[in-house]
Amino acid sequence: SSTERGFLEGFSFWVLVIVVSQALNGLIMSVVMKHSSNITRLFVISCSILVNALLSVALFNLQLTLLFFIAVSCIGLAVHLYYGVT
């Protein structure tokens, strides 16, 4: 006898959370990318990576490395240099 298995069988609640958050992230990024300049798009993508890393820390106890903090500093410096008041 064959048993019918559901499409989401075997996936946990956290998988659903990740899928929904990535879908919302994609929708927000598509709106930004449609109405902004190329440099702003790059900053949005970089900030998206930061948000995903912070969510991973909160949800999955991800251990951030020194390289992550160097990358965050570089992104912050780039945003400051581009948008900073001169």
MISE-660456 format. One record per residue (C-alpha): x, y, z. Coordinates in steps of 0.1 Angstrom, whole numbers, padded with zeros to 4 digits, m for minus. Each point is the difference from the previous one (the first is absolute). Example, Ala and Ser with C-alpha at 12.3 -4.5 7.8 and 13.67 -1.06 7.14 Angstrom:
<recs>
<rec <0123; m0045; 0078>>
<rec <0014; 0034; m0007>>
</recs>
This chain:
<recs>
<rec <0000; 0000; 0000>>
<rec <0013; 0034; m0009>>
<rec <m0002; 0029; 0024>>
<rec <m0004; 0035; m0013>>
<rec <0025; 0025; 0014>>
<rec <m0006; 0037; 0002>>
<rec <0022; 0025; m0018>>
<rec <0012; 0015; 0033>>
<rec <0004; m0033; 0019>>
<rec <0033; m0002; 0018>>
<rec <0006; 0038; 0002>>
<rec <0000; 0018; 0033>>
<rec <m0016; 0033; 0009>>
<rec <0034; 0017; m0003>>
<rec <0002; m0010; m0037>>
<rec <m0033; 0018; m0006>>
<rec <0013; 0031; 0019>>
<rec <0031; 0000; m0022>>
<rec <m0019; m0004; m0032>>
<rec <m0025; 0027; 0009>>
<rec <0027; 0025; 0011>>
<rec <0020; m0006; m0032>>
<rec <m0031; 0005; m0021>>
<rec <m0008; 0033; 0018>>
<rec <0036; 0010; m0003>>
<rec <m0002; m0006; m0038>>
<rec <m0031; 0021; m0003>>
<rec <0014; 0029; 0019>>
<rec <0032; m0001; m0020>>
<rec <m0019; m0001; m0033>>
<rec <m0019; 0032; 0010>>
<rec <0033; 0017; 0009>>
<rec <0017; m0012; m0031>>
<rec <m0028; 0012; m0022>>
<rec <0000; 0036; 0014>>
<rec <0037; 0007; 0008>>
<rec <0034; 0004; m0014>>
<rec <0026; m0027; m0005>>
<rec <0021; 0010; 0030>>
<rec <m0030; 0000; 0022>>
<rec <m0007; m0035; m0012>>
<rec <0034; m0012; 0010>>
<rec <m0004; 0015; 0035>>
<rec <m0034; m0016; 0004>>
<rec <0014; m0034; m0010>>
<rec <0028; 0005; 0025>>
<rec <m0024; 0009; 0028>>
<rec <m0022; m0029; m0009>>
<rec <0030; m0023; 0007>>
<rec <0005; 0017; 0033>>
<rec <m0036; m0004; 0010>>
<rec <0000; m0037; m0009>>
<rec <0032; m0005; 0020>>
<rec <m0016; 0017; 0031>>
<rec <m0031; m0021; m0004>>
<rec <0022; m0031; m0002>>
<rec <0017; 0010; 0033>>
<rec <m0034; 0005; 0017>>
<rec <m0017; m0031; m0013>>
<rec <0028; m0025; m0005>>
<rec <0028; 0012; 0024>>
<rec <0024; 0007; m0030>>
<rec <0034; 0009; 0012>>
<rec <0013; 0031; m0018>>
<rec <0036; 0002; m0009>>
<rec <0025; 0029; m0002>>
<rec <m0003; m0001; m0038>>
<rec <m0038; 0008; 0004>>
<rec <0007; 0031; 0021>>
<rec <0027; 0011; m0024>>
<rec <m0026; m0003; m0029>>
<rec <m0026; 0019; 0021>>
<rec <0026; 0028; 0006>>
<rec <0008; 0002; m0037>>
<rec <m0037; 0003; m0009>>
<rec <m0006; 0027; 0026>>
<rec <0030; 0019; m0012>>
<rec <m0012; m0002; m0036>>
<rec <m0034; 0012; 0009>>
<rec <0015; 0029; 0020>>
<rec <0023; 0010; m0028>>
<rec <m0027; m0001; m0026>>
<rec <m0029; 0016; 0020>>
<rec <0021; 0020; 0025>>
<rec <m0003; 0038; 0000>>
<rec <0031; 0017; m0014>>
</recs>
